[in-house]
């Protein structure tokens, strides 16, 4: 295994960089937990704001971290 492939980990059949995975996990956890803790009100409100925070974290991480794949189309029999 060369040095470039040591930075990748296999998750659900896809190779991702450990650094990018950590950044996206920290963002999503921080926004979801922040929304849950800072939510005013009774029972359903913290759950809803925590879920919204998780979605916001996902959107931000998908903007910050770009895919590393190169897709090439091959001509062939279909």
N, C-alpha and C positions, 0 to 999 in steps of 0.2 A: 504494500500500500504506500503510495507516494505521499509527500507532504500536503499536497492540495486536497486529497481525499480524506485526510485525517481530521479535517475540520467539519466534515459532514457526518450526520447521523441518519439512520434509516427509520422513518416514521410512516407507518401505513403504506409501505411500498414506495415512498418518495424520499429523496435525499435532501436534507435541509442543513444549513449552516447552524452550528450550535449557538453562535453569537446572535444571529437573527432570531432564532427560536427563543432565546432568553430575553431579548429585547421585547419581542411581541408578547411573551407571557407576562413580563413585568408590567407592560402598558395595560393589558387587559385586566390583570388582577388589580392593579392600582385604581383604575377607573371603576371597576365593578365594586370593589370594597369601599372606595370613597363614596360612591353613590348610595351604597347600602347604609353606611355609617351616618352620612350627612342627611339622610332622608327624614323629613318631618312626618309626623302623623302615626297612625296605628298600623295594623297588620299588613295590608297589601302594599302600602306605599314604599317601604324599604325594598321589597322584592322587585317592584316595578323599576325603581330608580337604579337598583343594582344591575338589572338586566339591561337597561338603557346605557348605563356606564360600560358594561361589557361590550355592547354593540359599538359604542363610540371608540373604545379601545381597539376593537377589531378594525374599524374603518381607518383610524390613525395609523395602525401598524401596517395595514395594506397599502397605505399611501407612502409611508416611509420606506418599507422594505419591498424592493422590486423583485420579481421572479428572475431566476438565473438561468432559465431554460432557453434553448434555441430550438425552435421547431422548424424542421425542413420537410417540405412536401416532395415525395418521390413519385415519379411517374411509374405506373405499373398496371397490371391487370386487376380490375375490380369487378 
